[in-house]
Structures are given as C-alpha cells and as structure tokens.
Amino acid sequence: MQLTLDIPDDVARSLPLPQEERRQRLQTEMACLLYSKGWLSYGQAARVSGLDYYRFGFELGDRNIPRQMSEEDVEHELAYAHRQQHVSRL
C-alpha cells in the first residue's frame, strides 16, 4: 500500500521552501518525525525520506534526533567506518 498525504495548495505555498524542494524536504521531515517517535525503523525512515542510509543519518543529526541502534546496527556502522579508514590510507 502506498499512502499519499494531501496538503492544500495554499498551505504548501506558504511553506518557507522553494517549490522544487518541497516534496523532498517534507518527506525528510516526516521520516525524521516518525523515526523519532519510534514508529519507523531506521531503514524504513530512510526509505520514506528518499535519502540513502548515510545521508538520512546526517539529517537526524541536524535535528538532534538520537539514533536508536541495536548491537547489529553498531557493528554495521563500525565495519563501515573501518572500511572507510582503510580506503583513505590507500
């Protein structure tokens, strides 16, 4: 199922966002909010935002929303950081 959110035109126009950024920014805001409430997992929220896994993490950080990480998530992040450190040394 896909859910569409209807926002009245006058309300959308009143947002302090350029028209070409509205959809993406609203998706990101919604994803961050739902993640912060614990309603979506990190992966689900990243998909809703339309951003990749790591960019979504930056968006959470910009909003001071703490990551709710499992042990598996921590291991994944550490492995990625280790790989990046190794690549940067080459």
C-alpha positions in Angstrom: 0.0 0.0 0.0 1.2 3.5 -0.8 -0.1 6.4 1.3 -0.4 9.9 -0.2 -0.6 13.0 2.0 -2.7 15.8 0.7 -1.6 19.3 1.7 -3.8 22.2 0.5 -2.2 24.3 -2.2 -2.3 27.5 -0.1 -0.7 25.7 2.8 2.1 24.3 0.6 2.7 27.7 -1.0 3.1 29.2 2.5 5.9 26.9 3.4 9.3 28.7 3.5 10.7 26.3 0.9 11.5 26.7 -2.8 8.8 24.8 -4.7 11.3 22.4 -6.2 12.4 21.3 -2.7 9.0 20.9 -1.0 8.4 17.3 -1.7 11.8 16.1 -0.7 12.0 18.3 2.4 8.5 17.3 3.6 9.4 13.6 3.1 12.5 14.0 5.1 10.7 15.9 7.9 8.0 13.2 8.0 10.6 10.4 8.1 12.6 12.1 10.9 9.5 12.7 13.0 8.2 9.1 12.6 11.6 7.7 13.4 12.0 9.9 16.5 8.6 8.6 17.8 9.8 5.0 17.2 7.1 4.4 14.7 9.6 3.5 11.9 12.9 1.7 12.0 15.9 3.5 10.7 15.8 1.7 7.4 12.1 2.3 6.9 12.5 6.0 7.8 15.4 6.3 5.3 13.3 4.8 2.6 10.4 7.2 3.4 12.8 10.2 3.3 14.1 9.1 -0.2 17.6 9.6 1.1 20.4 7.0 1.3 21.2 5.3 4.6 24.1 7.7 5.5 22.5 10.9 4.3 19.4 10.2 6.4 21.8 9.8 9.4 23.1 13.3 8.8 19.5 14.6 8.7 18.8 13.0 12.1 22.0 14.6 13.5 21.0 18.0 12.1 17.8 17.7 14.1 19.4 16.3 17.3 17.5 13.1 17.0 19.4 10.3 18.6 19.9 7.1 16.7 18.2 4.1 18.2 20.8 1.5 17.4 20.8 -2.2 18.0 24.0 -4.1 18.6 23.8 -5.2 14.9 23.5 -1.6 13.8 26.5 -0.6 15.8 28.6 -3.4 14.3 27.5 -2.4 10.8 28.5 1.3 11.4 31.8 0.3 12.9 32.6 -2.0 10.0 31.7 0.7 7.5 33.9 3.2 9.4 36.8 0.7 9.4 36.5 0.2 5.6 36.4 3.9 5.0 39.5 4.4 7.2 41.3 1.6 5.3 40.4 3.2 1.9 41.6 6.6 2.9 45.0 5.2 3.7 45.5 3.8 0.2 
